[in-house]
Amino acid sequence: MAVQKSKVTRSRRGKRRSHDSLSDPTLSTDKTTGEVHRRHHVTADGFYKGKKVLDLGED
């Protein structure tokens, strides 16, 4: 089992973890509907890159 040679201080631990935070999802606006959606994902009403790709029907 690995055992550290000396205690890791709060400062050094924080510096190591400084790159671990999650970034916000990148959002785009659909050309046709103006709806905000995640990039490279189909919008809730079935549009992708301004074209209808899914027929969701009446819900």
PDBQT receptor file of N, H, CA, C and O in Angstrom, charges set to zero:
ATOM      1  N   MET A   1       0.839  -1.180   0.000  1.00  0.00    +0.000 N 
ATOM      2  CA  MET A   1       0.000   0.000   0.000  1.00  0.00    +0.000 C 
ATOM      3  C   MET A   1       0.883   1.242   0.000  1.00  0.00    +0.000 C 
ATOM      4  O   MET A   1       1.905   1.272   0.685  1.00  0.00    +0.000 OA
ATOM      5  N   ALA A   2       0.510   2.241  -0.742  1.00  0.00    +0.000 N 
ATOM      6  H   ALA A   2      -0.320   2.216  -1.299  1.00  0.00    +0.000 HD
ATOM      7  CA  ALA A   2       1.309   3.458  -0.844  1.00  0.00    +0.000 C 
ATOM      8  C   ALA A   2       1.171   4.293   0.421  1.00  0.00    +0.000 C 
ATOM      9  O   ALA A   2       0.070   4.490   0.935  1.00  0.00    +0.000 OA
ATOM     10  N   VAL A   3       2.309   4.781   0.915  1.00  0.00    +0.000 N 
ATOM     11  H   VAL A   3       3.203   4.621   0.497  1.00  0.00    +0.000 HD
ATOM     12  CA  VAL A   3       2.321   5.626   2.105  1.00  0.00    +0.000 C 
ATOM     13  C   VAL A   3       3.084   6.897   1.762  1.00  0.00    +0.000 C 
ATOM     14  O   VAL A   3       4.195   6.842   1.234  1.00  0.00    +0.000 OA
ATOM     15  N   GLN A   4       2.487   8.031   2.063  1.00  0.00    +0.000 N 
ATOM     16  H   GLN A   4       1.585   8.076   2.492  1.00  0.00    +0.000 HD
ATOM     17  CA  GLN A   4       3.141   9.299   1.758  1.00  0.00    +0.000 C 
ATOM     18  C   GLN A   4       4.334   9.533   2.682  1.00  0.00    +0.000 C 
ATOM     19  O   GLN A   4       4.337   9.074   3.824  1.00  0.00    +0.000 OA
ATOM     20  N   LYS A   5       5.345  10.247   2.187  1.00  0.00    +0.000 N 
ATOM     21  H   LYS A   5       5.342  10.620   1.259  1.00  0.00    +0.000 HD
ATOM     22  CA  LYS A   5       6.530  10.527   2.988  1.00  0.00    +0.000 C 
ATOM     23  C   LYS A   5       6.280  11.628   3.992  1.00  0.00    +0.000 C 
ATOM     24  O   LYS A   5       6.849  11.620   5.084  1.00  0.00    +0.000 OA
ATOM     25  N   SER A   6       5.429  12.581   3.631  1.00  0.00    +0.000 N 
ATOM     26  H   SER A   6       4.966  12.588   2.745  1.00  0.00    +0.000 HD
ATOM     27  CA  SER A   6       5.106  13.666   4.556  1.00  0.00    +0.000 C 
ATOM     28  C   SER A   6       3.694  14.149   4.276  1.00  0.00    +0.000 C 
ATOM     29  O   SER A   6       3.119  13.861   3.227  1.00  0.00    +0.000 OA
ATOM     30  N   LYS A   7       3.140  14.895   5.242  1.00  0.00    +0.000 N 
ATOM     31  H   LYS A   7       3.608  15.129   6.094  1.00  0.00    +0.000 HD
ATOM     32  CA  LYS A   7       1.767  15.374   5.131  1.00  0.00    +0.000 C 
ATOM     33  C   LYS A   7       1.638  16.370   3.975  1.00  0.00    +0.000 C 
ATOM     34  O   LYS A   7       2.497  17.228   3.774  1.00  0.00    +0.000 OA
ATOM     35  N   VAL A   8       0.550  16.234   3.229  1.00  0.00    +0.000 N 
ATOM     36  H   VAL A   8      -0.148  15.537   3.393  1.00  0.00    +0.000 HD
ATOM     37  CA  VAL A   8       0.251  17.177   2.161  1.00  0.00    +0.000 C 
ATOM     38  C   VAL A   8      -0.571  18.307   2.767  1.00  0.00    +0.000 C 
ATOM     39  O   VAL A   8      -1.640  18.074   3.332  1.00  0.00    +0.000 OA
ATOM     40  N   THR A   9      -0.071  19.523   2.648  1.00  0.00    +0.000 N 
ATOM     41  H   THR A   9       0.797  19.712   2.190  1.00  0.00    +0.000 HD
ATOM     42  CA  THR A   9      -0.751  20.663   3.263  1.00  0.00    +0.000 C 
ATOM     43  C   THR A   9      -2.034  21.004   2.510  1.00  0.00    +0.000 C 
ATOM     44  O   THR A   9      -2.230  20.589   1.368  1.00  0.00    +0.000 OA
ATOM     45  N   ARG A  10      -2.900  21.766   3.169  1.00  0.00    +0.000 N 
ATOM     46  H   ARG A  10      -2.741  22.104   4.097  1.00  0.00    +0.000 HD
ATOM     47  CA  ARG A  10      -4.147  22.197   2.536  1.00  0.00    +0.000 C 
ATOM     48  C   ARG A  10      -3.860  23.006   1.283  1.00  0.00    +0.000 C 
ATOM     49  O   ARG A  10      -4.581  22.907   0.290  1.00  0.00    +0.000 OA
ATOM     50  N   SER A  11      -2.800  23.809   1.332  1.00  0.00    +0.000 N 
ATOM     51  H   SER A  11      -2.214  23.890   2.139  1.00  0.00    +0.000 HD
ATOM     52  CA  SER A  11      -2.448  24.642   0.186  1.00  0.00    +0.000 C 
ATOM     53  C   SER A  11      -2.045  23.790  -1.016  1.00  0.00    +0.000 C 
ATOM     54  O   SER A  11      -2.524  24.015  -2.128  1.00  0.00    +0.000 OA
ATOM     55  N   ARG A  12      -1.182  22.827  -0.798  1.00  0.00    +0.000 N 
ATOM     56  H   ARG A  12      -0.793  22.644   0.106  1.00  0.00    +0.000 HD
ATOM     57  CA  ARG A  12      -0.721  21.972  -1.892  1.00  0.00    +0.000 C 
ATOM     58  C   ARG A  12      -1.865  21.109  -2.424  1.00  0.00    +0.000 C 
ATOM     59  O   ARG A  12      -1.973  20.888  -3.630  1.00  0.00    +0.000 OA
ATOM     60  N   ARG A  13      -2.713  20.625  -1.524  1.00  0.00    +0.000 N 
ATOM     61  H   ARG A  13      -2.625  20.804  -0.544  1.00  0.00    +0.000 HD
ATOM     62  CA  ARG A  13      -3.875  19.842  -1.940  1.00  0.00    +0.000 C 
ATOM     63  C   ARG A  13      -4.801  20.689  -2.812  1.00  0.00    +0.000 C 
ATOM     64  O   ARG A  13      -5.311  20.215  -3.828  1.00  0.00    +0.000 OA
ATOM     65  N   GLY A  14      -5.016  21.945  -2.409  1.00  0.00    +0.000 N 
ATOM     66  H   GLY A  14      -4.602  22.329  -1.584  1.00  0.00    +0.000 HD
ATOM     67  CA  GLY A  14      -5.874  22.842  -3.177  1.00  0.00    +0.000 C 
ATOM     68  C   GLY A  14      -5.291  23.164  -4.540  1.00  0.00    +0.000 C 
ATOM     69  O   GLY A  14      -6.023  23.248  -5.526  1.00  0.00    +0.000 OA
ATOM     70  N   LYS A  15      -3.975  23.347  -4.603  1.00  0.00    +0.000 N 
ATOM     71  H   LYS A  15      -3.381  23.279  -3.801  1.00  0.00    +0.000 HD
ATOM     72  CA  LYS A  15      -3.328  23.617  -5.888  1.00  0.00    +0.000 C 
ATOM     73  C   LYS A  15      -3.483  22.433  -6.838  1.00  0.00    +0.000 C 
ATOM     74  O   LYS A  15      -3.684  22.615  -8.038  1.00  0.00    +0.000 OA
ATOM     75  N   ARG A  16      -3.390  21.230  -6.301  1.00  0.00    +0.000 N 
ATOM     76  H   ARG A  16      -3.227  21.082  -5.325  1.00  0.00    +0.000 HD
ATOM     77  CA  ARG A  16      -3.549  20.038  -7.123  1.00  0.00    +0.000 C 
ATOM     78  C   ARG A  16      -4.980  19.921  -7.649  1.00  0.00    +0.000 C 
ATOM     79  O   ARG A  16      -5.199  19.500  -8.785  1.00  0.00    +0.000 OA
ATOM     80  N   ARG A  17      -5.940  20.293  -6.823  1.00  0.00    +0.000 N 
ATOM     81  H   ARG A  17      -5.762  20.635  -5.900  1.00  0.00    +0.000 HD
ATOM     82  CA  ARG A  17      -7.352  20.171  -7.193  1.00  0.00    +0.000 C 
ATOM     83  C   ARG A  17      -7.875  21.364  -7.991  1.00  0.00    +0.000 C 
ATOM     84  O   ARG A  17      -9.050  21.381  -8.358  1.00  0.00    +0.000 OA
ATOM     85  N   SER A  18      -7.047  22.344  -8.263  1.00  0.00    +0.000 N 
ATOM     86  H   SER A  18      -6.093  22.330  -7.964  1.00  0.00    +0.000 HD
ATOM     87  CA  SER A  18      -7.518  23.565  -8.920  1.00  0.00    +0.000 C 
ATOM     88  C   SER A  18      -8.048  23.306 -10.327  1.00  0.00    +0.000 C 
ATOM     89  O   SER A  18      -8.839  24.099 -10.836  1.00  0.00    +0.000 OA
ATOM     90  N   HIS A  19      -7.633  22.224 -10.960  1.00  0.00    +0.000 N 
ATOM     91  H   HIS A  19      -6.990  21.580 -10.546  1.00  0.00    +0.000 HD
ATOM     92  CA  HIS A  19      -8.064  21.923 -12.327  1.00  0.00    +0.000 C 
ATOM     93  C   HIS A  19      -9.212  20.916 -12.371  1.00  0.00    +0.000 C 
ATOM     94  O   HIS A  19      -9.617  20.492 -13.454  1.00  0.00    +0.000 OA
ATOM     95  N   ASP A  20      -9.741  20.528 -11.213  1.00  0.00    +0.000 N 
ATOM     96  H   ASP A  20      -9.413  20.871 -10.333  1.00  0.00    +0.000 HD
ATOM     97  CA  ASP A  20     -10.765  19.486 -11.160  1.00  0.00    +0.000 C 
ATOM     98  C   ASP A  20     -12.183  20.000 -11.329  1.00  0.00    +0.000 C 
ATOM     99  O   ASP A  20     -13.109  19.196 -11.434  1.00  0.00    +0.000 OA
ATOM    100  N   SER A  21     -12.387  21.312 -11.359  1.00  0.00    +0.000 N 
ATOM    101  H   SER A  21     -11.634  21.965 -11.273  1.00  0.00    +0.000 HD
ATOM    102  CA  SER A  21     -13.744  21.846 -11.411  1.00  0.00    +0.000 C 
ATOM    103  C   SER A  21     -14.371  21.588 -12.781  1.00  0.00    +0.000 C 
ATOM    104  O   SER A  21     -13.677  21.508 -13.795  1.00  0.00    +0.000 OA
ATOM    105  N   LEU A  22     -15.698  21.460 -12.785  1.00  0.00    +0.000 N 
ATOM    106  H   LEU A  22     -16.261  21.525 -11.961  1.00  0.00    +0.000 HD
ATOM    107  CA  LEU A  22     -16.429  21.224 -14.024  1.00  0.00    +0.000 C 
ATOM    108  C   LEU A  22     -16.741  22.543 -14.701  1.00  0.00    +0.000 C 
ATOM    109  O   LEU A  22     -17.013  23.544 -14.038  1.00  0.00    +0.000 OA
ATOM    110  N   SER A  23     -16.700  22.539 -16.019  1.00  0.00    +0.000 N 
ATOM    111  H   SER A  23     -16.478  21.726 -16.557  1.00  0.00    +0.000 HD
ATOM    112  CA  SER A  23     -17.045  23.751 -16.755  1.00  0.00    +0.000 C 
ATOM    113  C   SER A  23     -18.538  23.733 -17.079  1.00  0.00    +0.000 C 
ATOM    114  O   SER A  23     -19.168  22.675 -17.078  1.00  0.00    +0.000 OA
ATOM    115  N   ASP A  24     -19.092  24.897 -17.352  1.00  0.00    +0.000 N 
ATOM    116  H   ASP A  24     -18.580  25.756 -17.353  1.00  0.00    +0.000 HD
ATOM    117  CA  ASP A  24     -20.497  25.000 -17.715  1.00  0.00    +0.000 C 
ATOM    118  C   ASP A  24     -20.712  24.393 -19.102  1.00  0.00    +0.000 C 
ATOM    119  O   ASP A  24     -19.819  24.458 -19.947  1.00  0.00    +0.000 OA
ATOM    120  N   PRO A  25     -21.879  23.809 -19.345  1.00  0.00    +0.000 N 
ATOM    121  CA  PRO A  25     -22.136  23.259 -20.677  1.00  0.00    +0.000 C 
ATOM    122  C   PRO A  25     -22.234  24.373 -21.713  1.00  0.00    +0.000 C 
ATOM    123  O   PRO A  25     -22.806  25.431 -21.450  1.00  0.00    +0.000 OA
ATOM    124  N   THR A  26     -21.674  24.127 -22.888  1.00  0.00    +0.000 N 
ATOM    125  H   THR A  26     -21.209  23.267 -23.103  1.00  0.00    +0.000 HD
ATOM    126  CA  THR A  26     -21.742  25.125 -23.955  1.00  0.00    +0.000 C 
ATOM    127  C   THR A  26     -23.118  25.065 -24.596  1.00  0.00    +0.000 C 
ATOM    128  O   THR A  26     -23.598  23.990 -24.956  1.00  0.00    +0.000 OA
ATOM    129  N   LEU A  27     -23.744  26.218 -24.735  1.00  0.00    +0.000 N 
ATOM    130  H   LEU A  27     -23.354  27.090 -24.442  1.00  0.00    +0.000 HD
ATOM    131  CA  LEU A  27     -25.099  26.301 -25.258  1.00  0.00    +0.000 C 
ATOM    132  C   LEU A  27     -25.109  27.018 -26.594  1.00  0.00    +0.000 C 
ATOM    133  O   LEU A  27     -24.279  27.889 -26.854  1.00  0.00    +0.000 OA
ATOM    134  N   SER A  28     -26.056  26.642 -27.435  1.00  0.00    +0.000 N 
ATOM    135  H   SER A  28     -26.731  25.934 -27.224  1.00  0.00    +0.000 HD
ATOM    136  CA  SER A  28     -26.249  27.275 -28.737  1.00  0.00    +0.000 C 
ATOM    137  C   SER A  28     -27.712  27.639 -28.898  1.00  0.00    +0.000 C 
ATOM    138  O   SER A  28     -28.578  27.131 -28.185  1.00  0.00    +0.000 OA
ATOM    139  N   THR A  29     -27.971  28.522 -29.841  1.00  0.00    +0.000 N 
ATOM    140  H   THR A  29     -27.268  28.935 -30.420  1.00  0.00    +0.000 HD
ATOM    141  CA  THR A  29     -29.340  28.898 -30.169  1.00  0.00    +0.000 C 
ATOM    142  C   THR A  29     -29.682  28.330 -31.539  1.00  0.00    +0.000 C 
ATOM    143  O   THR A  29     -28.952  28.539 -32.507  1.00  0.00    +0.000 OA
ATOM    144  N   ASP A  30     -30.796  27.612 -31.613  1.00  0.00    +0.000 N 
ATOM    145  H   ASP A  30     -31.389  27.443 -30.827  1.00  0.00    +0.000 HD
ATOM    146  CA  ASP A  30     -31.223  27.013 -32.874  1.00  0.00    +0.000 C 
ATOM    147  C   ASP A  30     -31.634  28.096 -33.861  1.00  0.00    +0.000 C 
ATOM    148  O   ASP A  30     -32.311  29.054 -33.488  1.00  0.00    +0.000 OA
ATOM    149  N   LYS A  31     -31.226  27.948 -35.117  1.00  0.00    +0.000 N 
ATOM    150  H   LYS A  31     -30.676  27.170 -35.420  1.00  0.00    +0.000 HD
ATOM    151  CA  LYS A  31     -31.523  28.956 -36.139  1.00  0.00    +0.000 C 
ATOM    152  C   LYS A  31     -33.017  29.048 -36.435  1.00  0.00    +0.000 C 
ATOM    153  O   LYS A  31     -33.550  30.142 -36.621  1.00  0.00    +0.000 OA
ATOM    154  N   THR A  32     -33.684  27.913 -36.477  1.00  0.00    +0.000 N 
ATOM    155  H   THR A  32     -33.251  27.024 -36.325  1.00  0.00    +0.000 HD
ATOM    156  CA  THR A  32     -35.089  27.885 -36.876  1.00  0.00    +0.000 C 
ATOM    157  C   THR A  32     -36.020  28.336 -35.758  1.00  0.00    +0.000 C 
ATOM    158  O   THR A  32     -36.857  29.216 -35.957  1.00  0.00    +0.000 OA
ATOM    159  N   THR A  33     -35.871  27.728 -34.573  1.00  0.00    +0.000 N 
ATOM    160  H   THR A  33     -35.191  27.013 -34.411  1.00  0.00    +0.000 HD
ATOM    161  CA  THR A  33     -36.820  27.979 -33.488  1.00  0.00    +0.000 C 
ATOM    162  C   THR A  33     -36.334  29.015 -32.492  1.00  0.00    +0.000 C 
ATOM    163  O   THR A  33     -37.139  29.576 -31.748  1.00  0.00    +0.000 OA
ATOM    164  N   GLY A  34     -35.041  29.281 -32.461  1.00  0.00    +0.000 N 
ATOM    165  H   GLY A  34     -34.387  28.826 -33.065  1.00  0.00    +0.000 HD
ATOM    166  CA  GLY A  34     -34.491  30.212 -31.481  1.00  0.00    +0.000 C 
ATOM    167  C   GLY A  34     -34.351  29.607 -30.100  1.00  0.00    +0.000 C 
ATOM    168  O   GLY A  34     -34.106  30.323 -29.129  1.00  0.00    +0.000 OA
ATOM    169  N   GLU A  35     -34.503  28.299 -30.002  1.00  0.00    +0.000 N 
ATOM    170  H   GLU A  35     -34.702  27.717 -30.791  1.00  0.00    +0.000 HD
ATOM    171  CA  GLU A  35     -34.426  27.604 -28.723  1.00  0.00    +0.000 C 
ATOM    172  C   GLU A  35     -32.966  27.406 -28.316  1.00  0.00    +0.000 C 
ATOM    173  O   GLU A  35     -32.111  27.141 -29.162  1.00  0.00    +0.000 OA
ATOM    174  N   VAL A  36     -32.688  27.534 -27.036  1.00  0.00    +0.000 N 
ATOM    175  H   VAL A  36     -33.382  27.750 -26.349  1.00  0.00    +0.000 HD
ATOM    176  CA  VAL A  36     -31.341  27.319 -26.515  1.00  0.00    +0.000 C 
ATOM    177  C   VAL A  36     -31.182  25.834 -26.200  1.00  0.00    +0.000 C 
ATOM    178  O   VAL A  36     -32.042  25.233 -25.556  1.00  0.00    +0.000 OA
ATOM    179  N   HIS A  37     -30.074  25.246 -26.661  1.00  0.00    +0.000 N 
ATOM    180  H   HIS A  37     -29.376  25.734 -27.184  1.00  0.00    +0.000 HD
ATOM    181  CA  HIS A  37     -29.832  23.819 -26.446  1.00  0.00    +0.000 C 
ATOM    182  C   HIS A  37     -28.338  23.584 -26.322  1.00  0.00    +0.000 C 
ATOM    183  O   HIS A  37     -27.537  24.468 -26.624  1.00  0.00    +0.000 OA
ATOM    184  N   ARG A  38     -27.961  22.382 -25.873  1.00  0.00    +0.000 N 
ATOM    185  H   ARG A  38     -28.612  21.664 -25.627  1.00  0.00    +0.000 HD
ATOM    186  CA  ARG A  38     -26.555  22.021 -25.789  1.00  0.00    +0.000 C 
ATOM    187  C   ARG A  38     -25.999  21.809 -27.190  1.00  0.00    +0.000 C 
ATOM    188  O   ARG A  38     -26.695  21.320 -28.079  1.00  0.00    +0.000 OA
ATOM    189  N   ARG A  39     -24.732  22.185 -27.376  1.00  0.00    +0.000 N 
ATOM    190  H   ARG A  39     -24.166  22.583 -26.653  1.00  0.00    +0.000 HD
ATOM    191  CA  ARG A  39     -24.111  22.026 -28.691  1.00  0.00    +0.000 C 
ATOM    192  C   ARG A  39     -24.032  20.542 -29.060  1.00  0.00    +0.000 C 
ATOM    193  O   ARG A  39     -23.805  19.689 -28.203  1.00  0.00    +0.000 OA
ATOM    194  N   HIS A  40     -24.223  20.253 -30.345  1.00  0.00    +0.000 N 
ATOM    195  H   HIS A  40     -24.408  20.946 -31.041  1.00  0.00    +0.000 HD
ATOM    196  CA  HIS A  40     -24.165  18.902 -30.903  1.00  0.00    +0.000 C 
ATOM    197  C   HIS A  40     -25.244  17.986 -30.337  1.00  0.00    +0.000 C 
ATOM    198  O   HIS A  40     -25.085  16.766 -30.343  1.00  0.00    +0.000 OA
ATOM    199  N   HIS A  41     -26.340  18.562 -29.849  1.00  0.00    +0.000 N 
ATOM    200  H   HIS A  41     -26.469  19.554 -29.844  1.00  0.00    +0.000 HD
ATOM    201  CA  HIS A  41     -27.474  17.785 -29.362  1.00  0.00    +0.000 C 
ATOM    202  C   HIS A  41     -28.744  18.262 -30.062  1.00  0.00    +0.000 C 
ATOM    203  O   HIS A  41     -28.836  19.416 -30.481  1.00  0.00    +0.000 OA
ATOM    204  N   VAL A  42     -29.705  17.377 -30.182  1.00  0.00    +0.000 N 
ATOM    205  H   VAL A  42     -29.630  16.440 -29.842  1.00  0.00    +0.000 HD
ATOM    206  CA  VAL A  42     -30.995  17.714 -30.773  1.00  0.00    +0.000 C 
ATOM    207  C   VAL A  42     -31.785  18.534 -29.761  1.00  0.00    +0.000 C 
ATOM    208  O   VAL A  42     -31.727  18.268 -28.560  1.00  0.00    +0.000 OA
ATOM    209  N   THR A  43     -32.531  19.544 -30.250  1.00  0.00    +0.000 N 
ATOM    210  H   THR A  43     -32.578  19.760 -31.225  1.00  0.00    +0.000 HD
ATOM    211  CA  THR A  43     -33.349  20.350 -29.346  1.00  0.00    +0.000 C 
ATOM    212  C   THR A  43     -34.537  19.533 -28.862  1.00  0.00    +0.000 C 
ATOM    213  O   THR A  43     -34.796  18.439 -29.365  1.00  0.00    +0.000 OA
ATOM    214  N   ALA A  44     -35.253  20.065 -27.890  1.00  0.00    +0.000 N 
ATOM    215  H   ALA A  44     -35.043  20.953 -27.481  1.00  0.00    +0.000 HD
ATOM    216  CA  ALA A  44     -36.385  19.353 -27.296  1.00  0.00    +0.000 C 
ATOM    217  C   ALA A  44     -37.505  19.122 -28.302  1.00  0.00    +0.000 C 
ATOM    218  O   ALA A  44     -38.266  18.164 -28.164  1.00  0.00    +0.000 OA
ATOM    219  N   ASP A  45     -37.621  19.985 -29.315  1.00  0.00    +0.000 N 
ATOM    220  H   ASP A  45     -37.003  20.763 -29.427  1.00  0.00    +0.000 HD
ATOM    221  CA  ASP A  45     -38.688  19.808 -30.301  1.00  0.00    +0.000 C 
ATOM    222  C   ASP A  45     -38.216  19.076 -31.563  1.00  0.00    +0.000 C 
ATOM    223  O   ASP A  45     -38.952  19.029 -32.549  1.00  0.00    +0.000 OA
ATOM    224  N   GLY A  46     -36.997  18.500 -31.553  1.00  0.00    +0.000 N 
ATOM    225  H   GLY A  46     -36.400  18.538 -30.752  1.00  0.00    +0.000 HD
ATOM    226  CA  GLY A  46     -36.552  17.625 -32.634  1.00  0.00    +0.000 C 
ATOM    227  C   GLY A  46     -35.754  18.272 -33.741  1.00  0.00    +0.000 C 
ATOM    228  O   GLY A  46     -35.589  17.659 -34.796  1.00  0.00    +0.000 OA
ATOM    229  N   PHE A  47     -35.246  19.491 -33.556  1.00  0.00    +0.000 N 
ATOM    230  H   PHE A  47     -35.381  19.989 -32.700  1.00  0.00    +0.000 HD
ATOM    231  CA  PHE A  47     -34.451  20.155 -34.587  1.00  0.00    +0.000 C 
ATOM    232  C   PHE A  47     -32.963  19.982 -34.310  1.00  0.00    +0.000 C 
ATOM    233  O   PHE A  47     -32.533  19.956 -33.157  1.00  0.00    +0.000 OA
ATOM    234  N   TYR A  48     -32.177  19.862 -35.392  1.00  0.00    +0.000 N 
ATOM    235  H   TYR A  48     -32.527  19.883 -36.329  1.00  0.00    +0.000 HD
ATOM    236  CA  TYR A  48     -30.725  19.814 -35.297  1.00  0.00    +0.000 C 
ATOM    237  C   TYR A  48     -30.161  20.544 -36.503  1.00  0.00    +0.000 C 
ATOM    238  O   TYR A  48     -30.470  20.194 -37.643  1.00  0.00    +0.000 OA
ATOM    239  N   LYS A  49     -29.339  21.551 -36.261  1.00  0.00    +0.000 N 
ATOM    240  H   LYS A  49     -29.088  21.835 -35.336  1.00  0.00    +0.000 HD
ATOM    241  CA  LYS A  49     -28.746  22.392 -37.307  1.00  0.00    +0.000 C 
ATOM    242  C   LYS A  49     -29.812  22.991 -38.217  1.00  0.00    +0.000 C 
ATOM    243  O   LYS A  49     -29.617  23.083 -39.429  1.00  0.00    +0.000 OA
ATOM    244  N   GLY A  50     -30.928  23.395 -37.640  1.00  0.00    +0.000 N 
ATOM    245  H   GLY A  50     -31.087  23.320 -36.655  1.00  0.00    +0.000 HD
ATOM    246  CA  GLY A  50     -31.980  24.049 -38.393  1.00  0.00    +0.000 C 
ATOM    247  C   GLY A  50     -32.891  23.127 -39.171  1.00  0.00    +0.000 C 
ATOM    248  O   GLY A  50     -33.781  23.600 -39.878  1.00  0.00    +0.000 OA
ATOM    249  N   LYS A  51     -32.694  21.815 -39.062  1.00  0.00    +0.000 N 
ATOM    250  H   LYS A  51     -31.971  21.431 -38.488  1.00  0.00    +0.000 HD
ATOM    251  CA  LYS A  51     -33.523  20.859 -39.790  1.00  0.00    +0.000 C 
ATOM    252  C   LYS A  51     -34.268  19.965 -38.801  1.00  0.00    +0.000 C 
ATOM    253  O   LYS A  51     -33.762  19.655 -37.723  1.00  0.00    +0.000 OA
ATOM    254  N   LYS A  52     -35.471  19.558 -39.182  1.00  0.00    +0.000 N 
ATOM    255  H   LYS A  52     -35.882  19.809 -40.058  1.00  0.00    +0.000 HD
ATOM    256  CA  LYS A  52     -36.268  18.657 -38.357  1.00  0.00    +0.000 C 
ATOM    257  C   LYS A  52     -35.736  17.239 -38.543  1.00  0.00    +0.000 C 
ATOM    258  O   LYS A  52     -35.790  16.699 -39.647  1.00  0.00    +0.000 OA
ATOM    259  N   VAL A  53     -35.220  16.632 -37.470  1.00  0.00    +0.000 N 
ATOM    260  H   VAL A  53     -35.176  17.071 -36.572  1.00  0.00    +0.000 HD
ATOM    261  CA  VAL A  53     -34.654  15.290 -37.575  1.00  0.00    +0.000 C 
ATOM    262  C   VAL A  53     -35.469  14.257 -36.803  1.00  0.00    +0.000 C 
ATOM    263  O   VAL A  53     -35.367  13.063 -37.083  1.00  0.00    +0.000 OA
ATOM    264  N   LEU A  54     -36.277  14.692 -35.836  1.00  0.00    +0.000 N 
ATOM    265  H   LEU A  54     -36.360  15.662 -35.608  1.00  0.00    +0.000 HD
ATOM    266  CA  LEU A  54     -37.118  13.781 -35.070  1.00  0.00    +0.000 C 
ATOM    267  C   LEU A  54     -38.566  14.226 -35.143  1.00  0.00    +0.000 C 
ATOM    268  O   LEU A  54     -38.872  15.411 -35.011  1.00  0.00    +0.000 OA
ATOM    269  N   ASP A  55     -39.455  13.265 -35.355  1.00  0.00    +0.000 N 
ATOM    270  H   ASP A  55     -39.207  12.302 -35.463  1.00  0.00    +0.000 HD
ATOM    271  CA  ASP A  55     -40.881  13.564 -35.300  1.00  0.00    +0.000 C 
ATOM    272  C   ASP A  55     -41.383  13.063 -33.954  1.00  0.00    +0.000 C 
ATOM    273  O   ASP A  55     -41.575  11.861 -33.766  1.00  0.00    +0.000 OA
ATOM    274  N   LEU A  56     -41.597  13.983 -33.015  1.00  0.00    +0.000 N 
ATOM    275  H   LEU A  56     -41.441  14.959 -33.168  1.00  0.00    +0.000 HD
ATOM    276  CA  LEU A  56     -41.967  13.610 -31.656  1.00  0.00    +0.000 C 
ATOM    277  C   LEU A  56     -43.464  13.400 -31.493  1.00  0.00    +0.000 C 
ATOM    278  O   LEU A  56     -43.887  12.831 -30.487  1.00  0.00    +0.000 OA
ATOM    279  N   GLY A  57     -44.264  13.829 -32.425  1.00  0.00    +0.000 N 
ATOM    280  H   GLY A  57     -43.921  14.291 -33.243  1.00  0.00    +0.000 HD
ATOM    281  CA  GLY A  57     -45.704  13.646 -32.342  1.00  0.00    +0.000 C 
ATOM    282  C   GLY A  57     -46.332  14.595 -31.342  1.00  0.00    +0.000 C 
ATOM    283  O   GLY A  57     -45.662  15.476 -30.804  1.00  0.00    +0.000 OA
ATOM    284  N   GLU A  58     -47.618  14.414 -31.096  1.00  0.00    +0.000 N 
ATOM    285  H   GLU A  58     -48.162  13.698 -31.533  1.00  0.00    +0.000 HD
ATOM    286  CA  GLU A  58     -48.348  15.259 -30.142  1.00  0.00    +0.000 C 
ATOM    287  C   GLU A  58     -48.266  14.645 -28.760  1.00  0.00    +0.000 C 
ATOM    288  O   GLU A  58     -48.671  13.498 -28.569  1.00  0.00    +0.000 OA
ATOM    289  N   ASP A  59     -47.752  15.384 -27.796  1.00  0.00    +0.000 N 
ATOM    290  H   ASP A  59     -47.423  16.316 -27.951  1.00  0.00    +0.000 HD
ATOM    291  CA  ASP A  59     -47.647  14.887 -26.411  1.00  0.00    +0.000 C 
ATOM    292  C   ASP A  59     -48.460  15.727 -25.474  1.00  0.00    +0.000 C 
ATOM    293  O   ASP A  59     -48.491  15.458 -24.273  1.00  0.00    +0.000 OA
TER     294      ASP A  59
